[in-house]
Amino acid sequence: MTGPALGIAGFFGELETNMDGARRSDRHRYRQFFAELNPILDAVQKLERELDRHLAQRFNVFDYMSEDRPSEALLSRIVADLLDPEARHGQGASMLQILLDELPLEGGAPKPRPDFSKPVRVELERVIPQNRRIDITVDMATDRGPWCLAIENKPYAGDQHRQVVDYLEYLTQEYEDRFLLIYLSPRGEGPTGYSLPKEELPGWRGRFAVMPYWVDRGSAEGEAEYAGDDERALEDEGGTRVGFSLAEWFAACRAQCQADRLRWFLRDAEAFCRQQFGGRSMTTDSETQAIRDHLFSNPEHLKMAVAVHGAWPAVKAEVCKGFLDHLRTAVDRRVREALSDMAPDLRVECEYGGETGWSNCLWLYRAGWPPWKKHTTQPPHEGCTGVVLQSRGPGPNRWRWGVRHPLGESDMVDTDRERRVRLEERLRSHLDPGRTDAWWPYYRLVGNEMTVWDSLLPDLYREWKDGDGPITDYCVTGIMDIATKAIPAIDEVERTWGQGGPRDR
């Protein structure tokens, strides 16, 4: 080889040698980065354990309020008591005033100027016409007459048909324009069109607003989510949002609180909002600070941090998908052993959809169950009712398990609703107490320690590869506890329904 050809070959040969050298250098830097970081994280974790012994930093009273999380009613009671100037917290109207100062009243509706020398009446589950109940109402005297702050608390349950509309119409009748209804939801989601049609929303500007339990103010993603980048966005339809989250209200109340006992409680309440509705990062706050300090002290490692950050979404997706499939195999084996007479047509499927809300699920059903004719979702269940484990928010986080239909009540015709009512009756007779919403005739939330897979990734990876472990045992046991009781109950309804129900319509 001579001339230009030799020059080209030499160029690429030299380039390949240089790239190999760069790869070896990068691998050395990567090993050095983790070799230096691991003992730092070990020291931080050891210090946290020691601090927990003396200060119980991670202890949170909310962890003990129920099996998996505080009920909606209990959360409403906590908020109502803090808003009540006469409650035993002893802080008077200061916490109510903090919330009033943040109200986003628009459209000619002035902010209330309460006269706190007169009684403030706080009521839980206020009964209104059509047997509706508003979770919290706070009646106060103002210079314009009686004024009401109403809160509809939606941490877990779905909306009922025209539920928010009925509340707004009742409040208008009682107070004219002297009220604000706050829709309190996990991440600032607005009500569905089933509860408050979008075309009616602009007419309630200044009298209706949404408030989240938690907003991640530290990330563009969190702010964008609160800004309404989802199917229930408010701003484009004329809706309004409260200026801060419930967690931020707890923090603001804590800053003004005079009593240590109440400050501790408010700190736990703030942490509960973050952990239950915001998810947790892959590290604790202390670990995050340690990594930050290490990177700033060793800026040559920033390139490595960028590489790890870029690889993280793909790594997380592969591990979570692998663990979900591993869980499907474990559940399939256990359910066939427990329900051996049904084994030939039992189906256990799973689907990992990544960061899209409600897209990660594991579904158990019998092949003989008839599909719902108008089902609107397409997970791998052939349109049937199923025993389901499903994430409730973005990513594989905030899991619930129970019995789920492939369509919501708003899409059901009369015969569908009759079918659902019968199923709910059978489930109540077979299962421990649970909750319901438009899609789920029965569900419970997965316990806090297992509900955020982002923070469990190392353990998920080990159990995926080893085939067993405490997370697998917890999940399989929880699913089986529901499945072994629910599948016979579903069978009683669906087998009968298939003879003269949706298949014949």
MARZASE-621405 format. One line per field, with one value per residue (C-alpha): x, y, z. Coordinates in nm, 2 decimals, m for minus. Layout:
BEGIN
c1: (X | ...)
c2: (Y | ...)
c3: (Z | ...)
//
This chain:
BEGIN
c1: (0.00 | 0.14 | 0.05 | m0.28 | m0.41 | m0.12 | m0.18 | m0.55 | m0.47 | m0.21 | m0.46 | m0.72 | m0.47 | m0.34 | m0.70 | m0.79 | m0.48 | m0.57 | m0.93 | m0.82 | m0.59 | m0.87 | m1.10 | m0.84 | m0.79 | m1.17 | m1.20 | m0.92 | m1.09 | m1.43 | m1.27 | m1.09 | m1.42 | m1.61 | m1.31 | m1.30 | m1.67 | m1.77 | m1.59 | m1.74 | m2.09 | m2.01 | m1.90 | m2.21 | m2.44 | m2.26 | m2.30 | m2.67 | m2.72 | m2.54 | m2.75 | m3.07 | m2.97 | m2.97 | m3.19 | m3.42 | m3.38 | m3.57 | m3.85 | m4.18 | m4.51 | m4.70 | m4.55 | m4.75 | m5.09 | m5.21 | m5.09 | m4.97 | m5.04 | m5.28 | m5.64 | m5.79 | m6.02 | m5.73 | m5.53 | m5.84 | m5.87 | m5.50 | m5.54 | m5.87 | m5.73 | m5.43 | m5.67 | m5.89 | m5.79 | m5.95 | m5.79 | m5.55 | m5.24 | m5.25 | m5.12 | m5.45 | m5.52 | m5.16 | m5.16 | m5.50 | m5.36 | m5.05 | m5.28 | m5.51 | m5.21 | m5.13 | m5.48 | m5.47 | m5.80 | m5.86 | m6.14 | m6.25 | m6.26 | m6.07 | m5.88 | m6.07 | m5.99 | m6.11 | m6.22 | m6.06 | m6.23 | m6.54 | m6.57 | m6.42 | m6.62 | m6.42 | m6.63 | m6.53 | m6.74 | m7.00 | m7.32 | m7.47 | m7.76 | m7.75 | m7.58 | m7.25 | m6.99 | m6.72 | m6.41 | m6.32 | m6.50 | m6.37 | m6.63 | m6.51 | m6.65 | m6.51 | m6.59 | m6.79 | m6.99 | m6.94 | m6.66 | m6.58 | m6.25 | m6.35 | m6.11 | m6.18 | m5.90 | m5.80 | m5.48 | m5.60 | m5.96 | m6.09 | m6.37 | m6.74 | m6.97 | m6.99 | m6.87 | m6.67 | m6.94 | m7.20 | m6.96 | m6.91 | m7.28 | m7.36 | m7.10 | m7.22 | m7.57 | m7.46 | m7.18 | m7.22 | m6.86 | m6.73 | m6.55 | m6.27 | m6.28 | m5.93 | m5.88 | m5.60 | m5.43 | m5.10 | m4.89 | m5.13 | m5.35 | m5.68 | m6.02 | m6.11 | m6.37 | m6.60 | m6.61 | m6.56 | m6.59 | m6.31 | m6.55 | m6.70 | m6.37 | m6.31 | m6.65 | m6.51 | m6.19 | m6.13 | m6.35 | m6.16 | m5.80 | m5.57 | m5.31 | m5.06 | m4.94 | m4.59 | m4.40 | m4.03 | m3.91 | m3.56 | m3.60 | m3.73 | m3.92 | m4.11 | m4.19 | m4.31 | m4.53 | m4.69 | m4.73 | m4.98 | m4.80 | m5.05 | m5.40 | m5.56 | m5.37 | m5.55 | m5.39 | m5.48 | m5.84 | m5.86 | m5.78 | m5.58 | m5.32 | m5.24 | m4.90 | m4.75 | m4.79 | m4.93 | m4.58 | m4.46 | m4.76 | m4.65 | m4.30 | m4.42 | m4.64 | m4.34 | m4.13 | m4.38 | m4.48 | m4.39 | m4.42 | m4.15 | m4.40 | m4.60 | m4.28 | m4.18 | m4.52 | m4.52 | m4.17 | m4.30 | m4.61 | m4.39 | m4.16 | m4.47 | m4.59 | m4.25 | m4.21 | m4.57 | m4.65 | m4.32 | m4.11 | m3.76 | m3.43 | m3.17 | m2.99 | m3.08 | m3.02 | m2.69 | m2.57 | m2.65 | m2.46 | m2.16 | m2.16 | m2.19 | m1.90 | m1.68 | m1.75 | m1.68 | m1.36 | m1.26 | m1.39 | m1.21 | m1.47 | m1.76 | m1.73 | m1.78 | m2.09 | m2.23 | m2.17 | m2.34 | m2.63 | m2.68 | m2.67 | m2.90 | m3.24 | m3.14 | m3.00 | m3.31 | m3.54 | m3.35 | m3.34 | m3.71 | m3.83 | m3.61 | m3.74 | m4.11 | m4.06 | m3.89 | m4.19 | m4.43 | m4.25 | m4.26 | m4.63 | m4.72 | m4.56 | m4.72 | m5.07 | m5.08 | m4.98 | m5.24 | m5.53 | m5.43 | m5.79 | m5.78 | m5.42 | m5.49 | m5.64 | m5.47 | m5.27 | m5.01 | m4.87 | m4.67 | m4.58 | m4.31 | m4.39 | m4.12 | m4.19 | m4.54 | m4.80 | m5.00 | m4.80 | m4.63 | m4.84 | m4.87 | m5.21 | m5.36 | m5.67 | m5.85 | m5.87 | m6.24 | m6.34 | m6.53 | m6.38 | m6.55 | m6.69 | m6.58 | m6.25 | m6.03 | m5.68 | m5.47 | m5.24 | m5.17 | m5.50 | m5.73 | m5.98 | m6.07 | m6.11 | m5.79 | m5.59 | m5.34 | m5.02 | m4.98 | m4.78 | m4.99 | m4.75 | m4.46 | m4.20 | m4.23 | m4.34 | m4.64 | m4.78 | m5.12 | m5.27 | m5.62 | m5.89 | m5.91 | m6.14 | m6.00 | m6.25 | m6.37 | m6.72 | m6.76 | m6.73 | m6.97 | m7.32 | m7.60 | m7.52 | m7.15 | m7.24 | m7.46 | m7.17 | m6.94 | m7.19 | m7.22 | m6.84 | m6.80 | m7.05 | m6.86 | m6.52 | m6.65 | m6.75 | m6.41 | m6.15 | m6.03 | m6.15 | m6.01 | m6.08 | m6.25 | m6.25 | m6.38 | m6.14 | m6.08 | m6.37 | m6.11 | m5.75 | m5.49 | m5.17 | m4.83 | m4.65 | m4.42 | m4.10 | m4.17 | m4.36 | m4.07 | m3.86 | m3.62 | m3.47 | m3.47 | m3.27 | m2.96 | m3.19 | m3.41 | m3.11 | m2.98 | m3.31 | m3.37 | m3.03 | m3.05 | m3.42 | m3.53 | m3.52 | m3.73 | m3.88 | m3.98 | m4.13 | m4.32 | m4.46 | m4.55 | m4.71 | m4.92 | m5.04 | m5.12 | m5.31 | m5.54 | m5.54 | m5.63 | m5.94 | m6.03 | m6.00 | m6.27 | m6.49 | m6.43 | m6.49 | m6.84 | m6.94 | m6.76 | m6.83 | m7.20 | m7.19 | m7.03 | m7.34 | m7.56 | m7.37 | m7.13 | m7.06 | m7.42 | m7.46)
c2: (0.00 | 0.34 | 0.70 | 0.84 | 0.50 | 0.45 | 0.79 | 0.71 | 0.38 | 0.54 | 0.81 | 0.56 | 0.33 | 0.62 | 0.73 | 0.38 | 0.37 | 0.71 | 0.60 | 0.28 | 0.49 | 0.73 | 0.44 | 0.29 | 0.64 | 0.68 | 0.34 | 0.43 | 0.75 | 0.57 | 0.32 | 0.60 | 0.80 | 0.52 | 0.40 | 0.75 | 0.79 | 0.46 | 0.51 | 0.86 | 0.72 | 0.44 | 0.71 | 0.92 | 0.61 | 0.51 | 0.86 | 0.86 | 0.54 | 0.68 | 1.00 | 0.79 | 0.63 | 0.97 | 1.19 | 0.95 | 1.18 | 0.95 | 0.86 | 0.99 | 0.95 | 0.93 | 0.59 | 0.44 | 0.60 | 0.30 | m0.01 | 0.16 | 0.54 | 0.78 | 0.76 | 1.05 | 1.12 | 1.14 | 1.37 | 1.60 | 1.60 | 1.71 | 1.99 | 2.10 | 2.11 | 2.32 | 2.57 | 2.59 | 2.89 | 2.73 | 2.38 | 2.25 | 2.34 | 2.68 | 2.89 | 3.08 | 3.19 | 3.21 | 2.89 | 2.98 | 3.33 | 3.17 | 2.98 | 3.28 | 3.49 | 3.25 | 3.23 | 3.30 | 3.50 | 3.65 | 3.77 | 4.04 | 3.82 | 4.01 | 3.82 | 3.78 | 4.00 | 3.79 | 3.94 | 3.69 | 3.85 | 3.66 | 3.28 | 3.07 | 2.76 | 2.46 | 2.16 | 1.82 | 1.63 | 1.91 | 1.75 | 1.94 | 1.85 | 1.53 | 1.36 | 1.52 | 1.59 | 1.86 | 1.74 | 2.07 | 2.40 | 2.70 | 2.98 | 3.32 | 3.67 | 3.93 | 4.30 | 4.17 | 3.91 | 3.54 | 3.39 | 3.02 | 2.84 | 2.49 | 2.20 | 1.88 | 1.64 | 1.39 | 1.21 | 0.87 | 0.85 | 0.94 | 1.19 | 1.12 | 1.24 | 1.63 | 1.62 | 1.94 | 2.12 | 2.03 | 2.17 | 2.49 | 2.54 | 2.48 | 2.73 | 2.99 | 2.95 | 2.99 | 3.25 | 3.41 | 3.49 | 3.49 | 3.15 | 2.95 | 2.58 | 2.42 | 2.08 | 1.92 | 1.65 | 1.46 | 1.65 | 1.93 | 1.74 | 1.91 | 1.73 | 1.51 | 1.63 | 1.37 | 1.59 | 1.94 | 1.96 | 2.17 | 2.40 | 2.50 | 2.57 | 2.93 | 3.03 | 2.95 | 3.15 | 3.32 | 3.06 | 2.74 | 2.65 | 2.34 | 2.28 | 1.99 | 1.79 | 1.82 | 1.99 | 1.93 | 2.29 | 2.17 | 2.03 | 2.16 | 1.84 | 1.89 | 2.25 | 2.15 | 1.88 | 2.13 | 2.38 | 2.13 | 1.93 | 1.64 | 1.55 | 1.74 | 2.07 | 2.38 | 2.69 | 2.64 | 2.59 | 2.90 | 2.73 | 2.85 | 2.70 | 2.79 | 2.95 | 2.67 | 2.30 | 2.15 | 2.05 | 2.41 | 2.53 | 2.28 | 2.42 | 2.78 | 2.70 | 2.53 | 2.84 | 3.05 | 2.79 | 2.86 | 2.50 | 2.23 | 1.94 | 2.10 | 2.19 | 1.82 | 1.72 | 1.97 | 1.85 | 1.50 | 1.61 | 1.79 | 1.48 | 1.26 | 1.48 | 1.45 | 1.07 | 0.97 | 1.20 | 1.32 | 1.00 | 0.98 | 1.02 | 0.74 | 0.89 | 1.04 | 1.41 | 1.34 | 1.12 | 1.38 | 1.64 | 1.41 | 1.34 | 1.72 | 1.80 | 1.52 | 1.65 | 2.01 | 1.91 | 1.69 | 1.87 | 1.64 | 1.38 | 1.60 | 1.44 | 1.10 | 1.23 | 1.35 | 1.01 | 0.83 | 1.08 | 1.02 | 0.64 | 0.64 | 0.64 | 0.34 | 0.15 | 0.22 | 0.11 | m0.21 | m0.30 | m0.22 | m0.40 | m0.70 | m0.70 | m0.67 | m0.97 | m1.16 | m1.07 | m1.20 | m1.54 | m1.56 | m1.47 | m1.71 | m2.00 | m1.91 | m1.85 | m2.18 | m2.36 | m2.18 | m2.21 | m2.54 | m2.61 | m2.29 | m2.32 | m2.42 | m2.08 | m1.85 | m1.57 | m1.35 | m1.07 | m0.76 | m0.44 | m0.18 | 0.15 | 0.36 | 0.71 | 0.75 | 0.75 | 0.44 | 0.25 | m0.01 | m0.30 | m0.67 | m0.83 | m1.16 | m1.29 | m1.60 | m1.66 | m1.75 | m1.41 | m1.20 | m0.87 | m0.54 | m0.44 | m0.07 | m0.11 | 0.20 | 0.08 | m0.18 | m0.34 | m0.71 | m0.84 | m0.88 | m0.63 | m0.83 | m0.75 | m0.85 | m0.86 | m0.58 | m0.42 | m0.08 | 0.23 | 0.54 | 0.82 | 0.89 | 0.61 | 0.28 | 0.45 | 0.50 | 0.15 | 0.02 | m0.33 | m0.46 | m0.54 | m0.32 | m0.28 | m0.18 | 0.11 | 0.38 | 0.44 | 0.73 | 0.50 | 0.24 | 0.18 | 0.07 | m0.31 | m0.24 | m0.06 | m0.34 | m0.58 | m0.36 | m0.34 | m0.72 | m0.75 | m0.50 | m0.69 | m1.02 | m0.85 | m0.70 | m1.05 | m1.20 | m0.94 | m0.72 | m0.36 | m0.15 | 0.15 | 0.21 | 0.46 | 0.49 | 0.22 | 0.00 | m0.17 | m0.26 | m0.15 | m0.09 | 0.11 | m0.07 | 0.02 | 0.32 | 0.12 | m0.06 | 0.19 | 0.40 | 0.18 | 0.46 | 0.44 | 0.05 | 0.00 | m0.17 | m0.42 | m0.47 | m0.55 | m0.81 | m0.98 | m0.98 | m1.16 | m1.38 | m1.47 | m1.40 | m1.15 | m0.94 | m0.71 | m1.01 | m1.18 | m0.87 | m0.81 | m1.17 | m1.21 | m0.89 | m0.98 | m1.34 | m1.22 | m1.03 | m1.28 | m1.60 | m1.42 | m1.20 | m1.44 | m1.68 | m1.37 | m1.24 | m1.58 | m1.60 | m1.28 | m1.29 | m1.66 | m1.59 | m1.25 | m1.40 | m1.61 | m1.31 | m0.99 | m0.79 | m1.07 | m1.05 | m0.68)
c3: (0.00 | m0.10 | m0.14 | m0.02 | 0.08 | 0.32 | 0.47 | 0.53 | 0.69 | 0.91 | 1.02 | 1.12 | 1.28 | 1.49 | 1.58 | 1.70 | 1.92 | 2.07 | 2.13 | 2.30 | 2.52 | 2.60 | 2.69 | 2.93 | 3.08 | 3.13 | 3.29 | 3.53 | 3.62 | 3.67 | 3.90 | 4.09 | 4.12 | 4.28 | 4.49 | 4.64 | 4.68 | 4.83 | 5.17 | 5.19 | 5.15 | 5.40 | 5.65 | 5.59 | 5.64 | 5.95 | 6.09 | 6.01 | 6.20 | 6.50 | 6.48 | 6.46 | 6.79 | 6.96 | 6.75 | 6.56 | 6.25 | 6.02 | 6.27 | 6.15 | 6.34 | 6.02 | 5.94 | 6.23 | 6.16 | 5.95 | 5.78 | 5.47 | 5.51 | 5.69 | 5.56 | 5.37 | 5.66 | 5.90 | 5.67 | 5.65 | 6.02 | 6.06 | 5.81 | 5.97 | 6.32 | 6.21 | 6.04 | 6.35 | 6.57 | 6.87 | 6.83 | 7.09 | 6.89 | 7.07 | 6.78 | 6.73 | 6.37 | 6.26 | 6.05 | 5.89 | 5.80 | 5.64 | 5.40 | 5.33 | 5.24 | 4.95 | 4.80 | 4.43 | 4.41 | 4.07 | 3.85 | 4.08 | 4.39 | 4.67 | 4.93 | 5.26 | 5.56 | 5.85 | 6.17 | 6.41 | 6.71 | 6.59 | 6.59 | 6.30 | 6.24 | 6.10 | 5.99 | 5.86 | 5.60 | 5.57 | 5.43 | 5.13 | 4.90 | 4.69 | 4.99 | 4.90 | 5.17 | 5.15 | 5.33 | 5.51 | 5.53 | 5.73 | 5.78 | 5.90 | 5.93 | 5.70 | 5.61 | 5.31 | 5.51 | 5.58 | 5.38 | 5.33 | 5.26 | 5.14 | 5.07 | 4.88 | 4.98 | 4.71 | 4.82 | 4.69 | 4.57 | 4.23 | 4.14 | 4.13 | 3.85 | 3.86 | 4.22 | 4.21 | 4.01 | 4.28 | 4.55 | 4.36 | 4.29 | 4.66 | 4.78 | 4.53 | 4.66 | 5.02 | 4.98 | 4.63 | 4.54 | 4.90 | 4.89 | 4.75 | 4.69 | 4.70 | 4.53 | 4.72 | 4.51 | 4.52 | 4.26 | 4.17 | 3.93 | 3.86 | 3.88 | 3.58 | 3.33 | 3.48 | 3.80 | 3.65 | 3.27 | 3.11 | 2.93 | 3.27 | 3.44 | 3.33 | 3.48 | 3.83 | 3.81 | 4.14 | 4.33 | 4.25 | 4.27 | 4.29 | 4.56 | 4.56 | 4.85 | 4.71 | 4.44 | 4.36 | 4.35 | 4.30 | 3.95 | 3.62 | 3.58 | 3.91 | 3.83 | 3.48 | 3.63 | 3.86 | 3.57 | 3.42 | 3.16 | 3.18 | 3.07 | 3.36 | 3.31 | 3.44 | 3.30 | 2.94 | 3.04 | 3.27 | 3.60 | 3.89 | 4.13 | 4.49 | 4.53 | 4.74 | 4.83 | 5.15 | 5.24 | 5.20 | 5.42 | 5.69 | 5.66 | 5.68 | 5.99 | 6.15 | 6.10 | 6.30 | 6.56 | 6.92 | 7.05 | 7.01 | 7.01 | 6.73 | 6.53 | 6.54 | 6.42 | 6.13 | 6.03 | 6.01 | 5.81 | 5.56 | 5.53 | 5.48 | 5.19 | 5.02 | 5.07 | 5.00 | 4.71 | 4.58 | 4.58 | 4.70 | 4.51 | 4.49 | 4.79 | 5.12 | 5.18 | 5.36 | 5.08 | 4.83 | 5.02 | 5.05 | 4.68 | 4.61 | 4.84 | 4.68 | 4.33 | 4.41 | 4.58 | 4.29 | 3.98 | 3.75 | 3.84 | 3.71 | 3.37 | 3.54 | 3.72 | 3.39 | 3.24 | 3.53 | 3.52 | 3.15 | 3.19 | 3.49 | 3.31 | 3.09 | 3.39 | 3.60 | 3.32 | 3.27 | 3.64 | 3.71 | 3.39 | 3.49 | 3.85 | 3.73 | 3.50 | 3.79 | 4.01 | 3.74 | 3.74 | 4.12 | 4.13 | 3.85 | 4.03 | 4.37 | 4.23 | 4.04 | 4.35 | 4.56 | 4.31 | 4.14 | 4.02 | 3.82 | 3.70 | 3.33 | 3.24 | 3.49 | 3.32 | 3.49 | 3.27 | 3.33 | 3.14 | 3.21 | 3.05 | 3.22 | 3.33 | 3.20 | 3.48 | 3.53 | 3.27 | 3.49 | 3.60 | 3.68 | 3.60 | 3.70 | 3.54 | 3.41 | 3.03 | 3.07 | 3.21 | 2.96 | 2.85 | 2.90 | 2.57 | 2.58 | 2.76 | 2.71 | 2.82 | 2.66 | 2.92 | 2.87 | 3.01 | 2.71 | 2.84 | 3.15 | 3.52 | 3.70 | 4.02 | 3.96 | 4.10 | 3.93 | 3.98 | 4.03 | 3.92 | 3.69 | 3.70 | 3.89 | 4.21 | 4.44 | 4.38 | 4.46 | 4.44 | 4.42 | 4.17 | 3.86 | 3.56 | 3.21 | 3.20 | 3.45 | 3.57 | 3.34 | 3.04 | 3.17 | 3.05 | 3.29 | 3.25 | 3.32 | 3.64 | 3.75 | 3.68 | 3.89 | 4.18 | 4.20 | 4.19 | 4.47 | 4.69 | 4.64 | 4.70 | 5.03 | 5.15 | 5.06 | 5.13 | 5.42 | 5.42 | 5.13 | 4.91 | 4.58 | 4.30 | 3.94 | 3.81 | 4.12 | 4.30 | 4.56 | 4.63 | 4.90 | 4.87 | 4.89 | 5.21 | 5.22 | 5.25 | 4.91 | 4.71 | 4.56 | 4.34 | 4.25 | 4.59 | 4.59 | 4.27 | 4.41 | 4.60 | 4.30 | 4.09 | 4.34 | 4.37 | 4.00 | 3.95 | 4.26 | 4.22 | 4.58 | 4.86 | 5.10 | 4.84 | 4.63 | 4.94 | 5.04 | 4.69 | 4.63 | 4.97 | 4.93 | 4.58 | 4.68 | 4.99 | 4.75 | 4.46 | 4.66 | 4.80 | 4.50 | 4.21 | 4.35 | 4.41 | 4.06 | 3.92 | 4.08 | 3.90 | 3.57 | 3.48 | 3.53 | 3.36 | 3.05 | 2.98 | 2.93 | 2.98 | 2.77 | 2.52 | 2.40 | 2.38)
//
